[in-house]
């Protein structure tokens, strides 16, 4: 037994050595798949160790306290299980805390909303928590906190105090910044934030006018230590005292994304006095314990005393980070296994060629006494050896790949990931690579055992017998079982789930194979040759090997489908956003004064009128609590209240057996004539100059207009504050496409000149200013407290940046699959040229130059790449179109141009992969080939 096994290994080693080129490309297929597994799993280990490292440092303390009332977007699992009485009890406790001054709002607007979700910790509330800790756990706890200037959404959209920083010398500005207003003497616990010149935060954040910025903010804004800056909402200037690394405040993958993308800075805790429109309230409280083992005990006591606290302990953070790391590890492992399976296609092709090329040798071996099962075992040992060698090479290649893909993961997590060699990814790569190679190499070798010894007498015949239906079926079942066991061991879960997943993958691969086979046949038969002999020969060769071509393209199609789906979805969303904002681009900048009132807005308007950088502007006023006095229709009917209109609409709707909705007419909007809403006019006309002397009104469509209760020419008298104005309905406008029902931002609008002199309840100044002049405009308006500037162009930049950030990682994984597909194609070309050496030699003997032979090979695989692109990209495009139809996504936003570029990428990958081996085959001398063939 051992002697026979030694013979198998000696014979296989000799064959691998003699057929070096064929062996090399087979090993590359294995190595590419193993490299994907090792690199992705190693990256997952690096991420897990980073996330579960110093938890006290990440948590900024032993306990992190925030206010929590509930889920604003609906009840979660926890609140659903709460008893109604418990919820009411908590509401009473929160209301009592607010009355006692323990909870409060950032500004008057939040206070007017009287919304429990918006509460934060007041100075009295912070002191109450400190006093409780001193009483219950004397000498154990100390705390620090961060003031909050605005909500997360306001900061991201740049329409909040502290969200925009402007250079004082040239007016350049940077928006969407996050401010951390901290006590630099103690913040953060368990860590020291140091500047570029090595100074701690406590030495540079001393005065209330000191500001410390990150490297990214310094680079984008072009400021240095000592420069003076203006911060939106503040009444004073600030001096840059230090620059810290951008990763200084990155603590988790979620908030870290926004902080790393848009930037942040530190202010001293006493700087809150310079933001007159903001009340001093804290959104986070950090507690450090002398004895960290008391974490859970202190957290339980605080929760019992202050029911509105949400407390994150280091153990909570550990569980969360471990869950993130586990899910990420599962994702990358699945992707790595998929790449390994795609690489195994090259093993199938290689073993098929090995058997075909060594038919005579097999016949000789059987003539001297080897049985069919022994021949099969011989080739199986060869597949095993290739698996071991290829896996070892793949481990080294995987470690090198980590350095390439690590940057993508670091950008996604906004944290540095130190490289480390982990044993588990190496072991998984070696085992999976060897087992998968052996398993996939088994099926082609079954036919080797069926070769008859009589072929020795007919050496020119290369007919390979089939393995038999039963043997093939048993082999296929065994392959599925082994792969299911591997998936179960690596990914965990139930074996049945792994088995179903593997069977589903095989069925899916079978469907794709059939589609590719049919497409190759159709292209080979129906594509005209255009009188080109080279193209005709390439099509014939492609048709003769369509099964192998379909198997070869399988890897490329899967990778391209993933890549195209990610790319097309992201581009479609960006195009949709651009189309939605297209109408607003005439006035891309919005100026508001939510805290400054009418006086601040009027001052802003004066500055805008005198500004040299403003090309044009428009004012939109909103009037709330508008009263309906009467409606006189052209048919003579009169309505004295909105209820009378509702009654009439209800009567008509009931007669038609339909439901109805009537828009609330208590809100009126007014616009400049040169900046009217772009809603489609369904009836009548839009507003013009004649509607100033005779006040004109455009109504938004509703059931009242559809049922002709209100129509063109009707006289509507409204009371706006203390004035009464009679309007004539001149037009009916369509609702915006993204509006549901009749719940819209405004239900009727007129011209500003009609309501001139009536102070609005709210107003917006829309300004047309070039993006390069935004710094100047911000500097001019910074002298007015309570005024904020919102650039609509930031929405597009924000979404594009986020999409680029979040699609980078899956795109990277898809590109790894694309590389594997390219290696499989290169392997297929190498094997095909080995089999066609005699054909190539004959063509060169009759006068064909090597360039022409190369062109024929490239034409063949270029067509295969095109077929793969049509199926891979086409499937992604069809998926996107189907989803678009279900969510009412306009077809014009689908990036068909990008789809064609992705198809071109498939052709390019196929051509590059083919050229790596086709050039050498085309350069072969005819006599060398014919002598041995």
Residue pairs with C-beta under 8 A, 6 or more apart in sequence:
4 374
5 381
8 377
8 378
8 381
8 382
9 381
9 385
11 378
12 378
12 381
12 382
12 385
13 385
15 354
15 358
15 382
16 23
16 382
16 385
16 386
16 389
17 23
19 354
19 357
21 830
21 834
21 917
22 350
22 353
22 354
22 830
22 831
22 834
23 386
25 346
25 350
25 823
25 826
25 827
25 830
25 831
25 917
26 346
26 347
26 350
26 386
26 390
26 827
27 386
27 389
27 390
27 393
28 346
28 390
28 823
28 826
28 827
29 343
29 344
29 345
29 346
29 347
29 350
29 390
29 820
29 823
29 824
29 827
30 343
30 344
30 346
30 347
30 386
30 387
30 389
30 390
30 391
30 393
30 394
30 433
30 437
31 390
31 391
31 393
31 394
31 397
32 339
32 343
32 394
32 397
32 819
32 820
32 823
33 336
33 339
33 340
33 341
33 342
33 343
33 344
33 394
33 433
33 436
33 820
34 340
34 343
34 390
34 391
34 393
34 394
34 395
34 397
34 398
34 429
34 430
34 432
34 433
35 394
35 395
35 397
35 398
35 400
35 401
35 429
36 335
36 336
36 339
36 340
36 343
36 398
36 401
36 816
36 817
36 820
37 333
37 336
37 337
37 339
37 340
37 394
37 398
37 425
37 428
37 429
37 432
37 433
38 336
38 394
38 395
38 397
38 398
38 399
38 401
38 425
38 426
38 428
38 429
39 336
39 398
39 399
39 401
39 402
39 405
39 816
40 332
40 333
40 335
40 336
40 405
40 813
40 816
41 329
41 332
41 333
41 336
41 422
41 424
41 425
41 428
41 429
42 398
42 399
42 402
42 420
42 421
42 422
42 425
43 332
43 402
43 405
43 406
43 409
43 417
44 325
44 328
44 329
44 332
44 333
45 329
45 420
45 422
45 424
45 425
46 402
46 406
46 409
46 417
46 418
46 419
46 420
47 325
47 328
47 409
47 413
47 417
48 321
48 322
48 325
48 326
48 328
48 329
49 420
50 413
50 415
50 416
50 417
50 418
51 253
51 321
51 322
51 324
51 325
52 318
52 321
52 322
52 325
54 190
54 191
55 314
55 317
55 318
55 321
56 62
56 189
56 190
56 292
56 314
57 188
57 190
57 191
58 251
58 252
58 317
58 321
59 251
59 286
59 312
59 313
59 314
59 317
60 187
60 188
60 189
60 190
60 191
60 251
60 284
60 286
61 143
61 144
61 188
61 189
61 190
61 286
61 287
61 288
62 189
62 287
62 288
62 289
62 292
62 295
62 298
62 313
62 314
63 286
63 287
63 289
63 295
63 298
63 299
63 302
63 311
63 312
63 313
64 284
64 285
64 286
64 287
64 311
64 312
65 121
65 129
65 284
65 285
65 286
65 287
65 302
65 309
65 310
65 311
66 283
66 284
66 285
66 309
66 310
66 312
67 103
67 119
67 120
67 121
67 283
67 308
67 309
67 310
68 308
68 309
68 310
69 94
69 116
69 117
69 119
69 308
70 76
70 79
70 117
71 79
72 117
79 87
89 307
90 307
90 308
91 116
93 307
93 308
94 103
94 116
94 119
94 307
94 308
95 116
97 103
97 125
97 306
97 308
98 104
98 119
100 124
101 122
101 124
101 125
102 121
102 122
102 124
102 125
102 128
103 119
103 120
103 121
103 122
103 125
103 308
104 111
104 119
104 120
104 122
104 125
104 279
104 281
105 111
105 118
105 119
105 120
105 279
105 281
106 118
106 120
106 148
106 149
106 150
106 151
106 278
106 279
106 281
107 277
107 278
107 279
107 595
108 277
108 595
109 594
109 595
110 118
118 151
119 308
120 148
120 281
120 282
120 283
121 129
121 145
121 281
121 282
121 283
121 285
122 279
122 280
122 281
122 282
123 280
126 143
126 145
126 282
126 285
128 306
129 143
129 285
129 302
129 306
130 141
130 143
132 301
132 302
132 305
132 306
133 140
133 141
133 143
133 287
133 298
133 302
134 141
136 301
137 289
137 294
137 298
137 301
139 290
140 289
140 290
140 291
140 294
140 298
141 287
141 288
141 289
141 290
141 298
142 186
142 287
142 288
143 285
143 286
143 287
143 288
144 182
144 183
144 186
144 187
144 189
144 285
144 286
145 183
145 269
145 282
145 284
145 285
145 286
146 180
146 181
146 182
146 187
146 269
146 282
146 283
146 284
147 181
147 269
147 272
147 280
147 281
147 282
147 283
148 181
148 281
148 282
148 283
148 284
149 155
149 160
149 161
149 162
149 179
149 181
149 233
149 275
149 278
150 160
150 161
150 162
150 163
150 278
151 160
154 160
154 163
155 162
155 163
155 176
155 177
155 178
155 179
156 176
156 258
156 262
156 798
157 163
157 176
157 790
157 794
157 795
157 798
158 164
158 175
158 176
158 788
158 789
158 790
158 791
158 794
159 590
159 592
159 788
159 789
159 790
160 232
160 233
160 788
161 231
161 232
161 233
161 234
161 275
161 277
161 278
161 788
162 177
162 179
162 231
162 232
162 233
162 234
162 267
162 275
163 175
163 176
163 177
163 178
163 179
163 232
163 788
164 173
164 174
164 175
164 176
164 177
164 231
164 232
164 778
164 789
165 173
165 174
165 177
165 213
165 217
165 221
165 229
165 230
165 231
165 232
165 265
166 172
166 173
166 174
166 229
166 230
166 231
166 232
166 775
166 778
166 779
166 782
167 173
167 221
167 222
167 223
167 227
167 228
167 229
167 230
167 775
168 227
168 228
168 229
168 230
168 237
168 779
169 227
169 228
170 775
171 775
171 776
171 778
171 779
172 221
172 222
172 775
173 221
173 774
173 775
173 778
173 779
174 217
174 220
174 221
174 263
175 791
175 794
176 262
176 263
176 794
176 798
177 217
177 262
177 263
177 264
177 265
178 258
178 259
178 262
178 263
178 264
178 265
179 231
179 264
179 265
179 266
179 267
180 249
180 264
180 265
180 266
180 267
181 266
181 267
181 268
181 269
181 271
181 272
182 188
182 201
182 205
182 266
182 267
182 268
182 269
183 268
183 269
184 201
184 202
184 204
184 205
184 206
184 266
184 268
184 269
185 202
186 202
187 201
187 286
188 286
189 286
189 288
190 288
192 200
192 201
193 200
193 201
193 244
193 248
193 249
193 266
194 200
194 201
194 244
195 201
195 204
195 212
195 242
195 243
195 244
196 215
196 242
196 243
196 244
196 245
197 242
199 242
201 212
201 242
201 244
201 266
204 210
204 212
204 241
204 242
205 212
205 241
205 242
205 266
205 267
205 268
206 241
206 268
207 268
208 267
208 268
208 270
208 271
208 273
208 274
209 236
209 237
209 238
209 239
209 271
209 274
210 238
210 239
210 241
210 267
210 268
211 229
211 231
211 238
211 239
211 240
211 241
211 265
211 266
211 267
212 240
212 241
212 242
212 243
212 244
212 265
212 266
213 221
213 223
213 240
213 242
213 243
213 244
213 263
213 265
213 266
214 243
214 244
214 245
214 246
214 248
214 249
214 263
214 264
214 265
215 243
215 244
215 245
215 246
216 246
216 260
216 263
217 223
217 263
217 264
217 265
218 224
218 240
218 243
220 263
221 229
223 229
223 240
224 240
224 243
225 240
225 241
225 242
225 243
226 239
226 240
227 239
227 240
228 237
228 238
228 239
228 240
229 237
229 238
229 239
229 240
230 237
230 238
230 778
230 779
230 782
231 238
231 267
232 778
232 782
232 788
232 789
233 275
233 277
233 278
233 785
233 786
233 788
234 271
234 274
234 275
235 274
235 275
235 276
235 785
236 274
238 267
238 271
244 266
246 259
246 260
246 263
246 414
247 260
247 414
247 415
247 416
249 259
249 264
250 256
250 259
250 260
250 414
250 415
252 321
253 324
253 412
253 413
253 414
253 415
256 413
256 414
256 415
257 412
257 414
257 802
257 805
257 806
259 414
260 411
260 414
261 801
261 802
261 805
272 278
272 280
276 785
277 595
277 596
277 785
277 786
287 298
289 295
289 298
292 314
295 313
295 314
295 315
296 313
296 315
299 311
299 313
302 309
302 311
303 309
303 311
330 491
332 813
333 428
333 490
333 491
334 491
335 813
335 816
335 817
337 432
337 486
337 487
337 490
338 558
338 817
339 816
339 817
339 820
340 432
340 433
340 436
341 436
341 483
341 505
342 554
342 555
342 558
342 559
342 817
342 820
342 821
342 824
343 555
343 820
343 823
343 824
344 436
344 437
344 440
345 551
345 552
345 554
345 555
345 824
346 823
346 824
346 827
346 828
347 383
347 386
347 437
347 440
347 441
348 440
348 441
348 443
348 444
348 551
349 548
349 551
349 552
349 824
349 827
349 828
349 831
350 386
350 441
350 827
350 831
351 379
351 383
351 441
351 444
351 445
352 444
352 548
353 831
353 834
353 835
354 379
354 382
354 444
355 362
355 379
355 444
355 445
355 447
355 448
355 464
356 462
356 464
356 835
357 834
357 835
358 448
359 451
359 455
359 462
359 464
360 455
360 456
360 459
362 375
362 448
362 451
362 455
363 451
363 452
363 453
363 454
363 455
363 456
364 456
365 375
365 378
366 372
366 375
366 451
366 452
366 453
367 453
367 456
370 378
371 449
372 449
372 450
373 449
374 449
375 448
375 449
375 451
376 442
376 445
376 446
376 448
376 449
378 448
379 441
379 444
379 445
379 448
380 438
380 441
380 442
380 445
382 441
383 437
383 438
383 440
383 441
383 442
383 445
384 434
384 437
384 438
384 441
386 437
386 441
387 433
387 434
387 435
387 436
387 437
387 438
387 441
388 430
388 434
390 433
390 437
391 429
391 430
391 432
391 433
391 434
391 437
392 430
394 429
394 433
395 426
395 429
395 430
398 425
398 429
399 421
401 816
402 419
403 419
405 812
405 816
406 417
406 419
408 808
408 809
408 812
409 417
409 809
410 416
410 417
411 805
411 808
412 805
412 806
412 808
412 809
428 490
431 486
432 486
432 490
435 482
435 486
436 483
436 486
439 478
439 479
439 482
439 483
440 479
442 475
442 478
442 479
443 467
443 472
443 475
443 476
443 479
446 467
446 468
446 471
446 472
446 475
447 464
447 465
447 466
447 467
449 467
450 465
450 466
450 467
450 468
451 464
451 465
452 465
455 461
466 472
467 475
480 499
480 502
480 503
480 506
481 499
483 502
484 495
484 498
484 499
484 501
484 502
485 495
485 498
487 498
487 501
487 502
488 494
488 495
488 498
491 498
509 554
512 554
512 557
512 558
512 871
513 550
513 551
513 554
514 550
515 871
516 549
516 550
516 553
516 554
516 557
516 867
516 868
516 871
517 546
517 547
517 550
519 867
519 870
519 871
520 542
520 543
520 546
520 549
520 550
520 864
520 867
521 543
521 546
523 539
523 542
523 863
523 866
523 867
524 539
524 540
524 542
524 543
524 546
525 543
527 539
527 863
529 535
529 536
529 539
534 852
534 855
534 856
534 859
535 859
537 856
538 856
538 857
538 859
538 860
538 863
539 860
539 863
541 836
541 856
541 860
542 549
542 860
542 863
542 864
545 832
548 828
548 832
549 828
549 864
552 824
552 825
552 828
552 864
553 825
553 864
553 867
553 868
553 871
555 817
555 820
555 821
555 824
555 825
556 818
556 821
556 822
556 824
556 825
556 865
556 868
556 872
556 906
556 909
556 910
557 821
557 868
557 871
557 872
557 875
558 817
558 821
558 872
559 814
559 815
559 817
559 818
559 820
559 821
559 872
560 818
560 821
560 868
560 869
560 872
560 873
560 876
560 902
560 905
560 906
561 872
561 873
561 875
561 876
562 810
562 813
562 814
562 817
563 811
563 814
563 815
563 817
563 818
563 902
564 872
564 873
564 875
564 876
564 877
564 899
564 902
565 876
565 879
565 880
566 807
566 810
566 811
566 814
567 807
567 811
567 895
567 898
567 902
568 876
568 877
568 880
568 894
568 895
568 898
568 899
568 902
569 880
570 803
570 804
570 807
571 895
571 898
572 880
572 884
572 889
572 893
572 894
572 895
573 799
573 803
574 796
574 799
574 800
574 803
575 892
575 893
575 894
575 895
576 889
576 890
576 893
577 795
577 796
577 799
578 796
579 890
579 892
579 893
580 738
581 792
581 793
581 795
581 796
583 678
584 792
585 792
585 793
586 675
586 768
587 616
587 617
587 618
587 675
587 766
587 767
587 768
588 767
588 768
588 769
588 791
588 792
588 793
589 766
589 767
589 768
589 769
589 774
589 777
589 789
589 790
589 791
589 792
590 764
590 765
590 766
590 767
590 789
590 790
590 791
590 792
591 601
591 604
591 608
591 764
591 765
591 766
591 767
591 781
591 787
591 788
591 789
591 790
592 601
592 763
592 764
592 765
592 787
592 788
592 790
593 600
593 601
593 604
593 763
593 784
593 786
593 787
593 788
594 786
594 788
595 785
595 786
596 784
596 785
596 786
596 787
597 786
598 759
598 760
598 763
600 784
600 785
600 786
600 787
601 763
601 765
601 787
603 784
604 765
604 781
604 784
604 787
605 617
605 619
605 765
607 780
607 781
607 784
608 614
608 617
608 765
608 767
608 777
608 781
609 617
611 776
611 777
611 780
613 769
613 770
613 773
613 776
613 777
614 767
614 768
614 769
614 777
615 768
615 769
615 770
616 674
616 767
616 768
617 765
617 766
617 767
617 768
618 671
618 672
618 674
618 675
618 765
618 766
619 671
619 672
619 752
619 763
619 764
619 765
619 766
620 669
620 670
620 671
620 672
620 675
620 763
620 764
620 765
620 766
621 669
621 670
621 752
621 755
621 760
621 762
621 763
622 667
622 668
622 669
622 746
622 760
622 761
622 762
622 763
622 764
623 667
623 668
623 669
623 670
623 720
623 721
623 755
623 758
623 760
623 761
624 666
624 667
624 761
624 762
625 666
625 761
626 665
626 666
626 667
626 668
626 718
626 719
626 720
627 666
627 718
627 719
628 639
628 641
628 642
628 665
628 666
628 716
628 717
628 718
628 719
629 640
629 717
629 718
629 719
629 724
630 638
630 639
630 640
630 715
630 716
630 717
631 638
631 639
631 645
631 710
631 714
631 715
631 716
631 717
632 638
632 714
632 715
633 639
633 709
633 710
633 711
633 714
634 711
634 712
634 713
634 714
639 645
639 648
642 662
642 664
642 665
642 666
645 662
645 704
645 709
645 710
646 662
648 707
648 709
649 660
649 662
649 703
649 704
649 707
649 709
650 660
652 660
652 707
652 709
653 659
653 660
653 703
653 707
660 703
660 707
661 702
661 703
661 741
661 742
662 702
662 703
662 704
662 742
663 700
663 702
663 704
663 742
663 744
663 747
664 747
665 716
665 718
665 747
665 748
667 746
667 747
667 748
668 718
668 720
668 746
668 748
668 749
668 750
668 755
669 745
669 746
669 748
669 749
669 750
670 749
670 750
670 751
670 752
670 754
670 755
670 760
671 677
671 749
671 751
671 752
672 751
672 752
673 687
673 688
673 689
673 751
673 753
675 766
676 686
676 687
676 749
677 733
677 749
679 700
679 733
679 734
679 735
679 736
680 733
680 734
681 698
681 731
681 732
681 733
681 734
682 701
682 732
682 733
682 734
683 705
683 711
683 712
683 731
683 732
684 698
684 712
684 729
684 730
684 731
684 732
685 730
685 731
686 698
686 730
686 731
686 733
687 696
687 698
687 730
687 731
687 749
687 750
687 751
688 696
690 696
691 728
691 730
691 750
691 751
691 754
692 751
692 753
692 754
694 728
695 725
695 726
695 727
695 728
695 750
695 751
695 754
696 727
696 728
696 729
696 730
696 731
696 750
696 751
696 754
697 716
697 727
697 728
697 729
697 730
697 748
697 749
697 750
698 729
698 730
698 731
698 732
698 733
698 748
698 749
698 750
699 705
699 710
699 729
699 731
699 732
699 733
699 747
699 748
700 732
700 733
700 734
700 735
700 742
700 744
700 746
700 747
700 748
701 732
701 733
701 734
701 735
701 742
702 742
702 747
703 709
703 742
704 710
705 711
705 732
710 716
710 729
711 729
711 732
712 729
712 730
712 731
712 732
713 728
713 729
714 728
714 729
715 726
715 727
715 728
715 729
716 726
716 727
716 728
716 729
717 724
717 725
717 726
717 727
718 724
718 725
718 727
720 755
720 758
721 758
721 759
723 758
725 754
725 755
727 750
727 754
735 742
735 744
736 744
767 777
769 777
771 791
771 793
774 789
774 791
777 789
778 789
781 787
781 789
818 909
821 909
822 909
822 910
822 912
822 913
823 913
825 861
825 864
825 865
825 909
825 910
825 913
825 914
826 913
826 914
826 916
826 917
829 857
829 861
829 913
829 914
829 916
829 917
829 918
830 917
830 921
833 840
833 857
833 917
833 918
833 920
833 921
834 921
836 921
837 921
837 924
837 929
837 933
838 929
838 930
838 933
840 853
840 921
840 922
840 924
840 929
841 924
841 926
841 928
841 929
841 930
841 933
842 926
842 930
843 853
844 850
844 853
844 924
844 926
845 926
845 930
850 922
850 923
851 922
853 921
853 922
854 915
854 918
854 919
854 922
857 914
857 918
857 921
857 922
858 911
858 914
858 915
858 918
860 914
861 910
861 911
861 913
861 914
861 918
862 907
862 910
862 911
862 914
864 910
865 906
865 907
865 908
865 909
865 910
865 911
866 903
866 906
866 907
866 910
868 906
868 910
869 902
869 903
869 904
869 905
869 906
869 907
870 903
872 902
872 906
873 899
873 902
873 903
873 906
874 899
876 899
877 894
877 896
877 899
880 894
881 891
881 894
883 889
884 890
884 891
884 894
